[in-house]
Amino acid sequence: AMARKNTMKRLTAAGSARYSFDELATQASNILGTLSRLLGSNKYFFGDKLHSIDVALYAHLFQFIRIPLDTPIHRAASSYDNLVSYVKRIEELVSKVPHKQLANPSLQ
């Protein structure tokens, strides 16, 4: 009970427990729409070159797009063709890089 109380206190302070699941799903959907518009028809978020922001965004988008959970967030993320293509494009890029280079990527 004490651990739950402390966890809820931390989640409330961070903002996560302040909203219902539906409100969080709506916020996530809005953010995904914004990311889709920012990416547009670009290969990466800043054009044709991979940057560190792409790696960070890929990590988040991967969990929403590639992990097959039937949630509103997964459905929203999967509905943006450019975000789905973006995740696949980075996966293809990573699969071509030798493992030793992955440990020390030279991203801008």
C-alpha positions as CSV (number, residue, x, y, z in Angstrom):
1,A,0.0,0.0,0.0
2,M,2.9,2.4,0.8
3,A,4.6,1.6,-2.5
4,R,1.4,2.2,-4.4
5,K,0.9,5.5,-2.6
6,N,4.4,6.6,-3.4
7,T,4.1,5.5,-7.1
8,M,0.8,7.4,-7.5
9,K,2.3,10.4,-5.9
10,R,5.2,10.4,-8.4
11,L,2.9,9.7,-11.4
12,T,0.7,12.6,-10.3
13,A,3.7,14.9,-9.9
14,A,4.9,13.9,-13.4
15,G,1.4,14.4,-14.9
16,S,0.6,10.9,-15.9
17,A,-2.0,10.2,-13.3
18,R,-3.7,13.6,-13.8
19,Y,-5.5,12.4,-16.9
20,S,-7.8,9.5,-17.9
21,F,-6.7,7.0,-20.4
22,D,-8.9,8.5,-23.0
23,E,-7.4,12.0,-22.4
24,L,-3.9,10.6,-22.7
25,A,-4.9,8.7,-25.9
26,T,-6.3,12.0,-27.4
27,Q,-3.1,13.9,-26.5
28,A,-1.0,11.1,-28.0
29,S,-3.1,11.2,-31.2
30,N,-2.6,14.9,-31.4
31,I,1.1,14.6,-31.0
32,L,1.3,11.9,-33.6
33,G,-0.6,14.1,-36.0
34,T,1.8,16.9,-35.4
35,L,4.8,14.6,-36.0
36,S,3.2,13.4,-39.2
37,R,2.8,17.0,-40.4
38,L,6.4,17.9,-39.4
39,L,7.8,14.8,-41.2
40,G,5.6,15.4,-44.3
41,S,7.2,13.8,-47.3
42,N,10.7,14.1,-46.0
43,K,12.9,11.1,-45.6
44,Y,13.9,12.2,-42.1
45,F,12.7,15.0,-39.8
46,F,15.3,17.5,-41.1
47,G,15.3,16.4,-44.7
48,D,17.5,13.7,-46.3
49,K,20.0,13.2,-43.5
50,L,19.6,11.2,-40.4
51,H,20.0,13.2,-37.1
52,S,19.9,12.4,-33.5
53,I,16.3,13.6,-33.2
54,D,15.4,10.8,-35.7
55,V,16.9,8.2,-33.4
56,A,15.0,9.5,-30.4
57,L,11.7,9.7,-32.3
58,Y,12.2,6.3,-33.8
59,A,12.5,4.8,-30.4
60,H,9.1,6.2,-29.4
61,L,7.4,5.6,-32.7
62,F,8.6,2.0,-32.8
63,Q,6.7,1.1,-29.6
64,F,3.5,2.7,-31.0
65,I,3.7,1.3,-34.5
66,R,5.6,-2.0,-34.4
67,I,4.3,-3.5,-31.2
68,P,1.0,-5.0,-32.2
69,L,-1.2,-4.0,-29.3
70,D,-4.8,-3.1,-30.1
71,T,-4.9,0.3,-28.4
72,P,-6.1,3.7,-29.6
73,I,-2.5,4.9,-29.7
74,H,-1.4,2.0,-31.9
75,R,-4.3,2.5,-34.2
76,A,-3.6,6.3,-34.4
77,A,0.1,5.9,-35.1
78,S,-0.5,3.1,-37.7
79,S,-2.9,5.4,-39.5
80,Y,-0.1,7.8,-40.6
81,D,1.5,6.2,-43.6
82,N,4.5,8.5,-43.5
83,L,5.3,7.6,-39.8
84,V,5.0,3.9,-40.6
85,S,7.3,4.3,-43.6
86,Y,9.7,6.4,-41.5
87,V,10.0,3.6,-38.9
88,K,10.5,1.0,-41.6
89,R,13.1,3.2,-43.3
90,I,15.2,3.5,-40.1
91,E,14.8,-0.2,-39.4
92,E,16.2,-0.9,-42.9
93,L,19.1,1.5,-42.3
94,V,20.0,0.0,-39.0
95,S,19.9,-3.5,-40.4
96,K,22.6,-2.5,-42.9
97,V,25.0,-1.1,-40.3
98,P,27.5,-3.6,-38.9
99,H,27.0,-4.3,-35.2
100,K,30.3,-2.6,-34.1
101,Q,29.2,0.7,-35.7
102,L,25.9,0.6,-33.9
103,A,27.6,0.9,-30.5
104,N,29.1,4.2,-31.5
105,P,26.9,5.9,-34.1
106,S,28.2,9.1,-35.6
107,L,25.0,11.0,-35.9
108,Q,24.8,14.8,-36.2
